[in-house]
Amino acid sequence: MFCVFAKWRHCRRVLAVHLSRTSDTMDNTASVTQVADGITFLRSGVVLGHSATETGMMSAARHLNWCRGQERIVGVAVEVELAESFQFYKGAGILASLLLVLVFQLLLPNRLSLRSLVSNWTVNVPLALIATVFLSLLCGACVCIWAVTVRERGVGVFEAAALPYWMQVAATPLILDLVAYLWHRANYRSPLLWRFHAVHHSDVHLDASTAFRFHPGELLMSLGVRLVVVTATGLPILGLIVFEVMYGLVNLFVHSDIRIADGLERRLGWLVVTPSLHRVHHSEDPELYNRNFGAILSGWDRFGWTFLGNDADSPVTLGLPGQHGRALMLWEALRLPLQRRPNV
């Protein structure tokens, strides 16, 4: 990464030399401003074999265009470098988030006893391991690999719009969070999708491990959605890493059994999803679980008219309609999508 930024600075420096040596020969200051503005488009590049003694506006323009042409080469190199460490960053982010949330869940419990937590983990952890192994064998890091391929081919909205790299990185979490909101809503509109998503809602004790309680079939379908989004937009790998770390932390947080002061949680709820907001979504009442679909930002629910306020003291019966608080065994959770109706 250091080498990449060194090349970027070198390209800017050489172009600045051209501007300083040719400014006296330009007819007006507007031309200087025009070329100077071009420098801001240089986000990376390599300068090889260009003579610093060339003069004139055309020489500076050639340098600018040449550096822009190198941007794709160096940019792809950066993406490949990040892609090689994608799984490490994602795994490290999830592990650090899990440890942090578990500590607060033990120090600031809201409803559950330690016995309930242990009982939950005996089902949710094996289910998560099964899903992880299944996806790893089937696809592995295909989202990351495909994202690099898409950017190498210059496909996607980001490429067409010629957005600066930093803007692409900043927009990626927002786009993926919006897609997560829309996909989450779709799971309640489609009977087929609900069959698989019902496994997540069959947890009668909400805690951090619920964040991993997903049927392998649902994860496979959501993977397909992610691939479509990557193809359409051409998301940068760094943006994907930022989103995965943010999503992992917030997903564990909203499913946790952490008690937060009412005033603080209300203020947080204006920006992000909180445990109380997400707890009402896990109600067995269809009127309630069709609310608060947001993954990270709560604004999507406010804009989509699906937001419903809640606090830590409000009673919520968790689980599926007809489950009546009965915890499912692992094998029951796995075969739940095969039932005629995905309720208990």
C-alpha positions as CSV (number, residue, x, y, z in Angstrom):
1,M,0.0,0.0,0.0
2,F,2.9,2.4,0.8
3,C,4.3,1.9,-2.7
4,V,0.9,2.7,-4.3
5,F,0.7,6.1,-2.4
6,A,4.3,6.8,-3.2
7,K,3.6,6.4,-6.9
8,W,0.5,8.7,-6.6
9,R,2.6,11.4,-5.0
10,H,5.3,11.1,-7.6
11,C,2.8,11.5,-10.4
12,R,1.4,14.7,-8.8
13,R,4.9,16.1,-8.2
14,V,6.0,15.7,-11.8
15,L,2.8,17.2,-13.1
16,A,3.2,20.2,-10.8
17,V,6.7,20.7,-12.3
18,H,5.1,20.9,-15.8
19,L,2.6,23.4,-14.6
20,S,5.2,25.7,-12.9
21,R,7.4,25.7,-16.1
22,T,4.6,26.4,-18.5
23,S,2.5,28.9,-16.5
24,D,4.5,31.8,-18.0
25,T,3.6,30.8,-21.5
26,M,-0.1,30.4,-20.9
27,D,-2.3,33.1,-22.2
28,N,-4.4,33.5,-19.0
29,T,-4.8,32.3,-15.5
30,A,-7.9,30.3,-16.4
31,S,-5.7,27.8,-18.2
32,V,-3.6,27.4,-15.1
33,T,-6.7,26.8,-13.0
34,Q,-8.0,24.3,-15.5
35,V,-4.9,22.2,-15.4
36,A,-4.5,22.6,-11.7
37,D,-8.0,21.2,-11.2
38,G,-6.9,18.2,-13.2
39,I,-4.5,17.3,-10.5
40,T,-7.3,16.5,-8.1
41,F,-8.3,13.7,-10.4
42,L,-5.0,11.9,-9.8
43,R,-5.7,9.3,-7.2
44,S,-2.9,7.0,-8.2
45,G,-0.5,6.5,-11.0
46,V,3.0,5.7,-12.2
47,V,5.2,8.1,-14.1
48,L,7.8,6.4,-16.3
49,G,10.2,7.8,-18.8
50,H,8.7,11.3,-19.2
51,S,11.0,14.2,-19.7
52,A,10.5,17.0,-17.1
53,T,11.9,19.4,-19.7
54,E,8.9,19.3,-22.0
55,T,7.0,22.5,-22.1
56,G,3.6,23.7,-23.1
57,M,0.0,22.9,-22.3
58,M,-0.1,19.8,-24.4
59,S,2.8,18.2,-22.5
60,A,1.0,18.8,-19.2
61,A,-2.2,17.4,-20.6
62,R,-0.4,14.3,-21.9
63,H,1.0,13.7,-18.4
64,L,-2.4,14.1,-16.9
65,N,-4.1,11.7,-19.3
66,W,-1.2,9.2,-18.9
67,C,-1.5,9.2,-15.1
68,R,-5.2,8.7,-15.4
69,G,-4.6,5.8,-17.7
70,Q,-2.4,4.2,-15.0
71,E,-5.1,4.6,-12.4
72,R,-6.9,1.5,-13.5
73,I,-3.7,-0.5,-13.4
74,V,-2.6,0.6,-10.0
75,G,-6.2,0.6,-8.7
76,V,-6.6,-3.0,-9.7
77,A,-3.3,-3.8,-8.0
78,V,-4.6,-2.2,-4.8
79,E,-7.9,-4.2,-5.1
80,V,-6.0,-7.5,-5.6
81,E,-3.8,-6.7,-2.6
82,L,-6.8,-6.0,-0.4
83,A,-8.7,-9.1,-1.8
84,E,-5.9,-11.4,-0.7
85,S,-6.5,-10.2,2.9
86,F,-10.3,-9.8,2.7
87,Q,-11.2,-12.9,4.7
88,F,-8.6,-12.0,7.3
89,Y,-10.1,-8.5,7.8
90,K,-13.6,-9.8,7.8
91,G,-12.9,-12.6,10.3
92,A,-10.8,-10.3,12.6
93,G,-13.6,-7.7,12.6
94,I,-16.3,-10.3,13.5
95,L,-14.1,-11.8,16.2
96,A,-13.3,-8.5,17.8
97,S,-16.9,-7.4,17.6
98,L,-18.1,-10.7,19.1
99,L,-15.7,-10.4,22.1
100,L,-16.7,-6.8,22.6
101,V,-20.5,-7.5,22.5
102,L,-20.1,-10.6,24.8
103,V,-18.3,-8.6,27.4
104,F,-21.1,-6.0,27.5
105,Q,-23.8,-8.7,27.4
106,L,-22.3,-10.2,30.5
107,L,-21.8,-6.9,32.3
108,L,-25.0,-5.2,31.3
109,P,-27.6,-8.0,30.8
110,N,-31.2,-7.0,30.0
111,R,-33.3,-10.1,30.3
112,L,-31.5,-13.4,30.0
113,S,-29.7,-15.5,32.6
114,L,-26.4,-17.2,31.9
115,R,-28.3,-20.5,31.6
116,S,-30.5,-19.2,28.8
117,L,-27.4,-17.9,27.0
118,V,-25.7,-21.3,27.1
119,S,-28.9,-23.0,25.9
120,N,-29.1,-20.6,23.0
121,W,-25.5,-21.2,22.0
122,T,-25.9,-24.9,21.8
123,V,-28.2,-24.5,18.8
124,N,-27.0,-21.3,17.2
125,V,-23.2,-22.0,17.1
126,P,-23.6,-25.5,15.5
127,L,-26.0,-24.0,12.9
128,A,-23.5,-21.2,12.2
129,L,-20.7,-23.7,11.7
130,I,-22.8,-25.8,9.3
131,A,-23.7,-22.7,7.3
132,T,-20.1,-21.5,7.2
133,V,-18.7,-24.8,6.0
134,F,-21.5,-25.1,3.4
135,L,-20.8,-21.7,1.9
136,S,-17.0,-22.1,2.2
137,L,-17.1,-25.3,0.2
138,L,-19.6,-24.0,-2.3
139,C,-18.3,-20.5,-2.9
140,G,-15.6,-19.4,-0.4
141,A,-14.6,-15.8,-1.1
142,C,-16.5,-15.6,-4.4
143,V,-17.9,-12.1,-3.6
144,C,-14.5,-10.7,-3.1
145,I,-13.0,-12.5,-6.2
146,W,-15.9,-11.4,-8.3
147,A,-15.6,-7.8,-7.1
148,V,-12.0,-7.7,-8.3
149,T,-13.0,-9.3,-11.7
150,V,-15.8,-6.7,-12.2
151,R,-13.4,-3.8,-11.5
152,E,-10.7,-5.2,-13.8
153,R,-13.3,-5.2,-16.6
154,G,-14.4,-1.7,-15.9
155,V,-18.0,-2.8,-15.3
156,G,-20.5,-1.0,-13.0
157,V,-22.1,2.3,-12.2
158,F,-19.0,3.5,-10.3
159,E,-16.9,3.0,-13.4
160,A,-19.4,4.7,-15.6
161,A,-19.7,7.7,-13.3
162,A,-15.9,7.9,-12.8
163,L,-16.3,8.5,-9.1
164,P,-13.2,9.2,-7.0
165,Y,-12.0,6.2,-5.1
166,W,-12.7,7.7,-1.7
167,M,-16.3,8.4,-2.8
168,Q,-16.7,4.8,-4.0
169,V,-15.5,3.5,-0.6
170,A,-17.8,5.9,1.3
171,A,-20.8,5.0,-0.8
172,T,-20.3,1.2,-0.6
173,P,-21.6,0.7,3.0
174,L,-24.6,2.9,2.3
175,I,-25.5,1.0,-0.9
176,L,-25.1,-2.4,0.7
177,D,-27.0,-1.4,3.9
178,L,-29.9,-0.2,1.7
179,V,-29.8,-3.5,-0.2
180,A,-29.8,-5.4,3.1
181,Y,-32.9,-3.4,4.1
182,L,-34.8,-4.2,0.9
183,W,-33.7,-7.8,0.9
184,H,-34.8,-8.2,4.5
185,R,-38.3,-6.8,3.6
186,A,-38.5,-9.2,0.6
187,N,-38.0,-12.1,3.0
188,Y,-41.5,-11.3,4.5
189,R,-43.2,-10.8,1.1
190,S,-42.1,-14.0,-0.5
191,P,-43.3,-17.3,1.0
192,L,-40.3,-19.1,-0.3
193,L,-37.8,-16.7,1.2
194,W,-39.8,-16.7,4.5
195,R,-39.4,-20.4,4.8
196,F,-35.7,-20.0,5.2
197,H,-35.7,-16.7,7.1
198,A,-38.1,-18.2,9.6
199,V,-35.2,-20.2,11.1
200,H,-33.7,-16.9,12.2
201,H,-36.9,-15.8,13.8
202,S,-37.4,-19.2,15.6
203,D,-35.0,-18.1,18.4
204,V,-37.0,-17.5,21.5
205,H,-34.1,-16.0,23.4
206,L,-32.5,-13.1,21.7
207,D,-28.7,-12.7,22.3
208,A,-25.5,-12.2,20.3
209,S,-25.5,-15.8,19.0
210,T,-28.8,-15.1,17.2
211,A,-26.8,-13.0,14.8
212,F,-25.4,-16.3,13.5
213,R,-28.7,-18.2,13.4
214,F,-29.3,-18.4,9.7
215,H,-30.2,-21.4,7.5
216,P,-27.6,-22.2,4.9
217,G,-30.3,-21.9,2.2
218,E,-31.0,-18.2,3.1
219,L,-27.3,-17.4,3.2
220,L,-26.9,-18.9,-0.3
221,M,-29.7,-16.8,-1.7
222,S,-28.5,-13.6,-0.1
223,L,-25.1,-14.4,-1.6
224,G,-26.6,-14.3,-5.0
225,V,-28.1,-10.9,-4.3
226,R,-24.7,-9.6,-3.2
227,L,-23.1,-10.8,-6.4
228,V,-25.8,-9.0,-8.5
229,V,-25.2,-5.8,-6.6
230,V,-21.4,-6.1,-7.0
231,T,-21.8,-6.6,-10.7
232,A,-24.2,-3.6,-11.2
233,T,-22.1,-1.2,-9.1
234,G,-18.5,-2.3,-9.3
235,L,-17.9,-1.9,-5.6
236,P,-14.3,-1.5,-4.3
237,I,-12.8,-4.1,-2.1
238,L,-12.0,-1.6,0.6
239,G,-15.6,-0.5,0.7
240,L,-16.7,-4.2,1.1
241,I,-14.3,-4.6,4.0
242,V,-15.6,-1.5,5.7
243,F,-19.2,-2.7,5.3
244,E,-18.4,-6.2,6.5
245,V,-16.8,-4.9,9.7
246,M,-19.6,-2.4,10.3
247,Y,-22.3,-5.0,9.6
248,G,-20.7,-7.6,11.8
249,L,-20.5,-5.3,14.8
250,V,-24.0,-3.9,14.5
251,N,-25.6,-7.3,13.7
252,L,-24.1,-8.7,16.9
253,F,-25.1,-5.5,18.8
254,V,-28.7,-5.4,17.8
255,H,-29.3,-9.1,18.6
256,S,-27.5,-8.9,21.9
257,D,-29.1,-8.9,25.4
258,I,-27.4,-5.6,26.4
259,R,-29.3,-3.2,28.6
260,I,-28.9,0.4,27.4
261,A,-30.2,3.5,29.2
262,D,-33.5,4.6,27.7
263,G,-32.3,8.1,26.8
264,L,-29.1,6.9,25.2
265,E,-30.8,4.2,23.3
266,R,-33.4,6.7,21.9
267,R,-30.7,9.0,20.7
268,L,-28.8,6.1,19.1
269,G,-32.0,4.9,17.5
270,W,-32.1,8.1,15.4
271,L,-28.9,6.9,13.6
272,V,-28.5,3.2,14.0
273,V,-30.6,0.1,14.8
274,T,-30.5,-0.7,18.6
275,P,-31.3,-3.9,20.5
276,S,-34.7,-2.7,21.6
277,L,-35.7,-1.6,18.0
278,H,-34.6,-5.0,16.6
279,R,-36.2,-7.0,19.5
280,V,-39.7,-5.9,18.5
281,H,-38.9,-7.1,15.0
282,H,-38.4,-10.6,16.4
283,S,-41.9,-10.7,17.9
284,E,-44.1,-13.6,17.1
285,D,-46.8,-11.1,16.2
286,P,-46.8,-10.4,12.4
287,E,-47.8,-6.8,13.0
288,L,-44.6,-6.3,14.8
289,Y,-42.1,-8.5,12.9
290,N,-43.1,-6.6,9.7
291,R,-41.4,-3.5,11.2
292,N,-37.8,-2.4,11.8
293,F,-36.0,-4.2,8.9
294,G,-32.9,-2.0,9.0
295,A,-29.5,-3.7,9.3
296,I,-27.2,-0.8,10.3
297,L,-28.9,2.5,9.8
298,S,-32.4,3.1,11.1
299,G,-33.2,5.8,8.5
300,W,-34.2,3.2,5.9
301,D,-37.1,2.2,8.1
302,R,-38.1,5.8,8.7
303,F,-38.0,6.5,4.9
304,G,-39.8,3.2,4.2
305,W,-42.6,3.8,6.7
306,T,-41.6,0.6,8.6
307,F,-40.1,2.2,11.7
308,L,-41.6,1.3,15.1
309,G,-40.1,2.7,18.3
310,N,-39.5,0.4,21.3
311,D,-37.7,0.4,24.6
312,A,-35.9,-2.2,26.7
313,D,-38.8,-2.6,29.2
314,S,-41.5,-3.3,26.6
315,P,-42.6,-7.0,26.8
316,V,-42.1,-8.9,23.5
317,T,-42.9,-12.5,22.9
318,L,-40.1,-13.8,20.7
319,G,-40.3,-16.6,18.1
320,L,-42.7,-17.7,15.4
321,P,-46.5,-17.6,15.4
322,G,-47.6,-20.7,17.3
323,Q,-44.2,-21.4,18.8
324,H,-45.3,-20.2,22.3
325,G,-41.7,-19.9,23.6
326,R,-40.6,-23.4,22.8
327,A,-37.0,-23.6,21.8
328,L,-36.2,-25.6,18.7
329,M,-33.5,-28.2,18.5
330,L,-30.8,-28.0,15.9
331,W,-32.4,-30.6,13.6
332,E,-35.8,-28.9,13.9
333,A,-34.2,-25.6,12.8
334,L,-32.6,-27.2,9.8
335,R,-35.7,-28.9,8.5
336,L,-38.0,-25.9,9.3
337,P,-38.1,-24.7,5.6
338,L,-39.3,-28.1,4.5
339,Q,-42.5,-27.9,6.5
340,R,-45.8,-27.0,4.8
341,R,-45.9,-23.8,6.8
342,P,-42.7,-22.4,8.3
343,N,-44.3,-21.9,11.7
344,V,-44.2,-24.2,14.7
